Amino acid sequence: TQLLEQSPQFLSIQEGENLTVYCNSSSVFSSLQWYRQEPGEGPVLLVTVVTGGEVKKLKRLTFQFGDARKDSSLHITAAQPGDTGLYLCAGAKGAQKLVFGQGTRLTINP
Amino acid sequence: GAVVSQHPSRVICKSGTSVKIECRSLDFQATTMFWYRQFPKQSLMLMATSNEGSKATYEQGVEKDKFLINHASLTLSTLTVTSAHPEDSSFYICSARGQEGYGYTFGSGTRLTVV
């Protein structure tokens, strides 16, 4: 059973379009993190959300943590080819281990 | 910022031999380190959690005698893949967490190929 359900797992869109990636769980997390991973490298942290309902923006990326701290979303506005990559959500419970969703492989076509 | 160094980045070994992967926190003390395995086009699967000075906690289905984890100091954890077989070929990634805050810093990964 996957603790974190991430969707979609694959997404291919045209440059300039908007997209949203979802991360859902039945569990409550103390924090939720979004990472981006390039082939052959470790994940790089994009953002950490801690408070229910929290919204954080990173340039064209908007991250939201659900009010109940069970889900999160990543919205990208006006996607660019440089946004192509594997996006991972990961949830933490207190000081415990970090578990990952299945990942979303995003391809932005020029 | 926090930096985790993982070495080697790539290793090829013969079937039946053992391989050691090192994970070092360079500028902070890592009380907890995590080891993940990642298959092509898939997400990271947690293998085990190690706390400095104590035995690692393995996830269900991970063979502790095959994947030996040592966390002897606050800056170093090692993963040894014993008697490696081709099915052990994978991308292994470590992560370290310091004493303060909730930050997890990842290494750059090790591509293991068993031939």
Interface residues (C-beta under 8 A of the other chain):
Chain A: Q6 S30 S31 Q33 Y35 G40 E41 G42 P43 V44 L45 T48 V50 L88 A90 A92 A95 K97 L98 V99 F100 G101 Q102 G103 R105
Chain B: V4 Q6 T32 F34 Y36 K41 Q42 S43 L44 M45 L46 T49 F91 I93 S95 R97 Y102 G103 Y104 T105 F106 G107 S108 G109 R111
